[in-house]
């Protein structure tokens, strides 16, 4: 008699266990405090498997027990919450006029948020890498000095980024073909943790989906506001990347056949109508008359102050920019049908004056219903998303090496 063995090979068994570990960890993150029985009941895993997986997660300091609860039928159960205290993940962003770093623990608790003024568009890529590495080393020294193990670092960039972390094109930074992941990894001394690079809008969308006012929404879009304009798209709870990882490049879609010239050289792009340099140029023409703006924050503060004071010329310009923003959002809404589009950066800062006309334009142009809201995550959404992305290996079920 010939026996046929259909049992999984060891690597397959390991993959299944890793996937089950991810399921347990995700359930604890979303539903904590919860018991082993709760996990088994809601995930479909049997109690013995859950018990074994929880033991691994406790030993790996990813989950901890937090005492008993009497508020249940039957015997009291030991409740579980995320631990992750020994770990940290870092996210960074290269903005138009600053560098940002955020560190979080496994539960998403913010450990630090630092910003450094830096005019990346006026700097050579090598100078930017060195400045980025210097800021990263400061943050790394802080969290490792607390006894934490770094799980990963991810940098957000305004532009097209391939799967290897190479910036194929960034008109905002004036970069083409920059191996940012490789150069930053080398500048940090080839660390054991993963150094990744992604589009800023993708990372901001991850932050919104995990930490924002609409966290957990299955279909969500985040529009970045800054020197560039991009769309990070969450579909069915997952980031939509496209065939080459370049989905969501909204900034260079044309709103009209004619219009202001974009940094890419074409006319009428979304970015040329509503990007931060375009907003400053339209609202504060006296500022750009003195030469190119390299530090946008003071000018944005000035626009906000004038708007709060009710300056009629400023309010009229912002209303017009809002209509163009609503037009751009309607294109996204008609293409991917999100439940909500969340705008960040200067769109959120100026939301009180931009969003009323933007919402009206969206209602006039979009086929279905779609909310339009300002992000509550502030200027650190991309960096926070980078730190969230750096947890991906752990959240996929891999146990950290300590």
C-alpha positions as CSV (number, residue, x, y, z in Angstrom):
1,X,0.0,0.0,0.0
2,X,1.4,3.4,-1.0
3,X,0.7,6.2,1.5
4,X,0.4,9.7,0.3
5,X,1.5,12.4,2.7
6,X,-0.3,15.7,2.2
7,X,1.0,17.2,5.4
8,X,2.6,20.7,5.1
9,X,6.3,21.0,4.9
10,X,8.1,22.7,7.9
11,X,8.3,26.0,6.1
12,X,4.6,25.9,5.4
13,X,3.9,25.0,9.0
14,X,6.0,28.0,10.0
15,X,4.1,30.3,7.7
16,X,0.8,29.1,9.1
17,X,1.9,29.7,12.6
18,X,3.3,33.1,11.7
19,X,-0.1,34.0,10.1
20,X,-2.0,32.8,13.2
21,X,0.3,34.7,15.4
22,X,-0.5,37.8,13.4
23,X,-4.2,37.2,13.8
24,X,-3.8,36.9,17.6
25,X,-1.7,40.0,17.8
26,X,-4.1,42.0,15.7
27,X,-7.1,40.9,17.8
28,X,-5.3,42.0,21.0
29,X,-4.4,45.4,19.4
30,X,-8.0,46.1,18.4
31,X,-9.9,44.5,21.2
32,X,-7.7,44.7,24.3
33,X,-8.2,44.0,27.1
34,X,-9.3,40.5,26.0
35,X,-8.9,36.9,27.2
36,X,-7.5,33.8,25.5
37,X,-11.1,32.6,25.3
38,X,-12.2,35.8,23.6
39,X,-9.5,35.4,21.0
40,X,-10.4,31.8,20.3
41,X,-14.1,32.7,20.0
42,X,-13.6,35.6,17.6
43,X,-10.8,34.3,15.4
44,X,-11.9,30.6,15.0
45,X,-8.5,29.3,16.3
46,X,-8.8,26.5,18.8
47,X,-8.0,27.2,22.4
48,X,-4.8,25.2,22.5
49,X,-3.4,27.0,19.5
50,X,-4.3,30.4,21.0
51,X,-2.8,29.5,24.4
52,X,0.5,28.4,22.6
53,X,0.6,31.6,20.5
54,X,-0.1,33.9,23.4
55,X,2.7,32.2,25.4
56,X,5.1,33.0,22.5
57,X,3.9,36.6,22.4
58,X,4.3,37.0,26.1
59,X,7.8,35.6,26.0
60,X,8.6,38.0,23.1
61,X,7.3,40.9,25.2
62,X,4.7,41.8,22.6
63,X,1.7,40.9,24.8
64,X,1.3,41.0,28.6
65,X,-1.2,39.8,31.1
66,X,-3.0,42.5,33.0
67,X,-4.9,40.7,35.8
68,X,-8.3,39.1,36.1
69,X,-11.7,40.3,35.3
70,X,-14.9,39.2,37.2
71,X,-17.2,40.8,34.7
72,X,-18.1,37.6,32.8
73,X,-20.0,34.4,33.2
74,X,-18.0,31.6,34.7
75,X,-14.5,31.7,36.1
76,X,-12.5,35.0,36.0
77,X,-10.2,35.2,33.0
78,X,-6.7,36.6,32.7
79,X,-6.9,39.6,30.4
80,X,-4.3,40.5,27.7
81,X,-3.1,43.8,26.3
82,X,-0.2,44.8,24.0
83,X,3.1,45.2,25.7
84,X,5.8,46.2,23.3
85,X,7.6,48.3,25.9
86,X,11.0,47.0,24.9
87,X,10.5,48.0,21.3
88,X,10.4,51.2,19.2
89,X,9.7,51.9,15.5
90,X,10.8,55.1,13.8
91,X,9.2,57.1,11.0
92,X,10.7,60.1,9.2
93,X,9.6,62.6,6.5
94,X,11.4,64.8,4.1
95,X,9.2,67.9,3.8
96,X,9.6,71.0,1.7
97,X,11.3,72.9,4.6
98,X,11.8,70.5,7.4
99,X,12.7,66.9,8.4
100,X,10.5,65.1,10.9
101,X,11.1,62.0,13.1
102,X,8.5,60.2,15.2
103,X,9.1,57.1,17.4
104,X,6.3,54.9,18.7
105,X,6.0,51.7,20.6
106,X,4.1,48.6,19.5
107,X,0.8,50.0,20.9
108,X,1.2,53.2,18.9
109,X,2.2,55.4,21.9
110,X,4.2,58.3,20.8
111,X,7.8,58.2,22.3
112,X,9.1,61.3,20.6
113,X,8.4,63.8,17.9
114,X,11.2,66.0,16.6
115,X,11.4,68.4,13.7
116,X,14.4,70.1,12.2
117,X,14.3,73.0,9.7
118,X,15.9,71.9,6.4
119,X,15.3,73.2,2.9
120,X,15.6,69.8,1.1
121,X,14.6,71.2,-2.4
122,X,17.6,73.5,-2.3
123,X,20.0,70.8,-1.0
124,X,21.8,68.1,-2.9
125,X,20.5,64.5,-2.3
126,X,23.7,63.6,-0.4
127,X,23.3,66.6,2.0
128,X,19.7,65.6,2.6
129,X,20.8,62.0,3.4
130,X,23.4,63.2,5.9
131,X,20.9,65.5,7.6
132,X,18.3,62.8,7.7
133,X,20.9,60.3,9.2
134,X,22.0,62.8,11.8
135,X,18.4,63.3,13.0
136,X,17.7,59.6,12.9
137,X,20.8,58.9,15.0
138,X,19.7,61.3,17.7
139,X,16.3,59.6,17.8
140,X,17.8,56.1,17.8
141,X,20.2,57.1,20.7
142,X,17.2,58.3,22.7
143,X,15.1,55.1,22.3
144,X,17.9,52.7,22.6
145,X,19.1,54.6,25.7
146,X,15.7,53.7,27.2
147,X,16.6,50.0,26.6
148,X,14.4,49.6,23.6
149,X,15.1,47.5,20.5
150,X,14.5,49.3,17.2
151,X,12.2,47.3,14.9
152,X,12.5,49.4,11.8
153,X,12.7,52.9,10.2
154,X,10.7,54.1,7.3
155,X,11.1,57.5,5.5
156,X,8.3,59.3,3.6
157,X,9.2,61.2,0.5
158,X,7.1,63.4,-1.8
159,X,7.5,61.5,-5.1
160,X,7.5,58.2,-6.9
161,X,9.3,55.5,-4.9
162,X,9.9,51.9,-6.1
163,X,9.7,48.8,-3.9
164,X,13.5,48.9,-3.2
165,X,13.2,52.4,-1.7
166,X,14.7,54.2,-4.7
167,X,13.1,57.6,-5.4
168,X,12.5,57.5,-9.1
169,X,11.2,61.0,-9.4
170,X,10.4,63.8,-6.9
171,X,9.6,67.2,-8.5
172,X,9.2,68.7,-5.1
173,X,12.7,67.7,-4.1
174,X,14.1,68.0,-7.6
175,X,15.4,64.4,-7.4
176,X,15.6,61.7,-10.0
177,X,16.9,58.2,-9.5
178,X,18.1,58.6,-5.8
179,X,18.7,55.3,-3.9
180,X,17.5,56.9,-0.7
181,X,17.0,53.6,1.2
182,X,20.5,52.3,0.2
183,X,22.3,55.6,1.0
184,X,20.5,56.1,4.3
185,X,21.2,52.5,5.3
186,X,24.9,53.0,4.6
187,X,24.9,56.3,6.5
188,X,23.5,54.5,9.5
189,X,26.1,51.8,9.4
190,X,24.0,49.0,7.8
191,X,21.8,48.4,10.9
192,X,20.1,45.1,11.6
193,X,16.6,46.6,11.4
194,X,14.9,47.4,8.1
195,X,15.4,50.8,6.6
196,X,12.5,51.5,4.2
197,X,11.3,54.4,2.0
198,X,7.8,55.0,0.7
199,X,5.7,57.8,-0.8
200,X,4.6,60.3,1.8
201,X,0.9,60.0,1.0
202,X,1.0,56.2,1.4
203,X,2.4,56.5,4.8
204,X,0.0,59.3,5.8
205,X,-2.9,57.0,4.8
206,X,-1.5,54.2,7.0
207,X,-1.4,56.7,9.9
208,X,-5.0,57.8,9.2
209,X,-6.2,54.2,9.0
210,X,-4.5,53.3,12.3
211,X,-4.5,56.5,14.4
212,X,-6.8,59.1,12.8
213,X,-10.3,60.2,13.4
214,X,-11.5,57.6,10.8
215,X,-9.3,54.8,12.0
216,X,-10.5,51.4,10.8
217,X,-12.4,52.8,7.9
218,X,-12.1,50.2,5.1
219,X,-12.1,52.7,2.2
220,X,-10.2,55.8,2.9
221,X,-8.0,58.3,1.1
222,X,-5.5,60.8,2.6
223,X,-4.4,63.8,0.5
224,X,-1.1,65.3,1.5
225,X,-0.8,69.0,1.6
226,X,2.6,70.5,1.1
227,X,5.0,71.2,-1.7
228,X,3.6,68.2,-3.4
229,X,0.0,66.7,-3.5
230,X,-0.4,63.0,-3.4
231,X,-3.1,60.5,-2.5
232,X,-2.6,57.5,-0.2
233,X,-5.5,55.1,-0.9
234,X,-6.8,52.4,1.5
235,X,-9.1,49.9,-0.2
236,X,-10.8,47.2,1.8
237,X,-8.4,47.9,4.7
238,X,-5.2,47.6,2.6
239,X,-3.0,50.2,1.0
240,X,-3.5,50.3,-2.8
241,X,-0.1,50.5,-4.4
242,X,-0.7,49.7,-8.1
243,X,1.3,47.5,-10.4
244,X,4.6,49.3,-9.8
245,X,3.9,50.8,-6.4
246,X,3.2,54.2,-7.9
247,X,-0.6,54.6,-7.4
248,X,-2.0,57.8,-6.0
249,X,0.1,60.4,-7.9
250,X,-2.7,62.9,-7.9
251,X,-0.6,66.0,-8.0
252,X,0.2,65.8,-11.7
253,X,-3.3,65.1,-13.0
254,X,-4.5,68.1,-15.0
255,X,-7.6,70.0,-13.7
256,X,-7.8,72.0,-16.9
257,X,-6.1,72.1,-20.3
258,X,-4.7,75.5,-19.4
259,X,-3.6,76.9,-16.1
260,X,-0.5,77.7,-14.0
261,X,2.7,75.9,-14.8
262,X,3.6,73.0,-12.6
263,X,7.1,72.0,-11.4
264,X,6.8,69.0,-13.7
265,X,6.7,71.4,-16.7
266,X,3.0,70.8,-17.7
267,X,0.1,73.2,-17.3
268,X,-2.9,73.0,-15.0
269,X,-1.8,70.1,-12.7
270,X,-3.5,69.8,-9.3
271,X,-0.2,70.7,-7.6
272,X,0.0,73.9,-9.6
273,X,-3.4,74.9,-8.4
274,X,-3.5,73.8,-4.8
275,X,0.0,72.8,-3.7
276,X,1.5,74.9,-0.9
277,X,3.8,77.0,-3.1
278,X,0.8,77.8,-5.3
279,X,-1.3,78.8,-2.3
280,X,1.5,81.1,-1.1
281,X,1.9,82.6,-4.5
282,X,-1.8,83.4,-4.9
283,X,-2.5,84.6,-1.4
284,X,0.8,86.4,-0.7
285,X,2.1,87.6,-4.0
286,X,4.3,90.1,-2.2
287,X,6.2,87.2,-0.7
288,X,7.1,85.4,-3.9
289,X,8.1,88.8,-5.5
290,X,11.2,88.7,-3.3
291,X,12.3,85.3,-4.6
292,X,11.5,81.6,-4.2
293,X,10.2,80.7,-0.7
294,X,12.2,78.0,1.1
295,X,10.6,78.2,4.5
296,X,6.9,77.8,4.1
297,X,5.8,77.6,7.7
298,X,6.0,81.4,8.5
299,X,4.1,82.2,5.3
300,X,1.4,79.6,6.1
301,X,1.1,81.1,9.6
302,X,0.7,84.5,7.9
303,X,-2.1,83.2,5.6
304,X,-3.9,81.7,8.5
305,X,-3.6,84.9,10.5
306,X,-5.0,87.0,7.7
307,X,-7.9,84.5,7.2
308,X,-8.8,84.7,10.9
309,X,-8.8,88.4,10.6
310,X,-11.3,88.2,7.8
311,X,-9.1,89.8,5.1
312,X,-11.5,89.8,2.1
313,X,-8.9,89.3,-0.6
314,X,-7.3,86.4,1.3
315,X,-10.7,84.8,1.9
316,X,-11.6,85.1,-1.8
317,X,-8.4,83.4,-2.8
318,X,-8.8,80.6,-0.3
319,X,-12.4,80.0,-1.5
320,X,-11.1,79.7,-5.1
321,X,-8.3,77.3,-4.0
322,X,-10.9,75.3,-2.1
323,X,-13.0,74.8,-5.3
324,X,-9.9,73.5,-7.1
325,X,-9.3,71.2,-4.2
326,X,-12.9,69.9,-4.3
327,X,-12.4,69.3,-8.1
328,X,-9.3,67.2,-7.4
329,X,-11.0,65.3,-4.6
330,X,-14.0,64.5,-6.9
331,X,-11.6,62.8,-9.4
332,X,-10.4,60.5,-6.6
333,X,-13.9,59.9,-5.3
334,X,-15.2,58.9,-8.7
335,X,-12.2,56.6,-9.3
336,X,-12.0,54.6,-6.1
337,X,-15.2,55.4,-4.2
338,X,-13.8,56.0,-0.7
339,X,-16.0,56.5,2.4
340,X,-13.9,59.5,3.4
341,X,-11.2,61.7,2.0
342,X,-9.0,63.2,4.7
343,X,-6.8,66.1,3.8
344,X,-3.6,66.9,5.7
345,X,-0.8,69.5,5.7
346,X,-1.8,73.0,4.7
347,X,-5.2,71.7,3.6
348,X,-5.9,70.8,7.2
349,X,-4.4,74.0,8.6
350,X,-6.5,76.1,6.3
351,X,-9.5,73.7,6.4
352,X,-11.9,76.2,7.9
353,X,-11.6,78.3,4.7
354,X,-10.8,75.7,2.1
355,X,-13.3,73.0,2.9
356,X,-16.6,74.7,2.6
357,X,-16.1,75.4,-1.2
358,X,-14.3,72.1,-1.6
359,X,-17.2,70.2,-0.2
360,X,-19.6,72.0,-2.5
361,X,-17.5,71.3,-5.5
362,X,-17.2,67.7,-4.5
363,X,-20.9,67.4,-4.1
364,X,-21.4,68.9,-7.6
365,X,-18.9,66.7,-9.3
366,X,-18.8,63.3,-7.5
367,X,-21.1,60.5,-8.5
368,X,-21.6,59.0,-5.0
369,X,-21.5,60.3,-1.5
370,X,-18.1,60.9,0.1
371,X,-17.1,62.7,3.2
372,X,-14.3,65.3,3.1
373,X,-12.6,66.0,6.4
374,X,-9.4,67.6,7.8
375,X,-6.9,65.3,9.4
376,X,-6.5,65.5,13.1
377,X,-2.9,64.1,13.0
378,X,-1.2,67.4,12.4
379,X,2.0,67.8,10.5
380,X,3.5,64.5,11.6
381,X,1.0,62.2,9.7
382,X,3.6,60.9,7.3
383,X,6.3,60.3,9.9
384,X,3.7,58.6,12.1
385,X,2.7,56.4,9.2
386,X,6.4,55.6,8.6
387,X,6.7,54.4,12.2
388,X,3.5,52.3,11.7
389,X,4.9,50.8,8.5
390,X,8.1,49.9,10.4
391,X,6.1,47.6,12.6
392,X,4.9,45.6,9.6
393,X,7.2,42.6,10.2
394,X,6.1,42.2,13.8
395,X,2.4,42.7,12.9
396,X,2.8,40.0,10.2
397,X,3.6,37.5,13.0
398,X,7.3,37.5,13.1
399,X,8.8,37.4,16.5
400,X,11.5,40.1,17.1
401,X,15.1,39.1,17.8
402,X,16.4,40.6,21.1
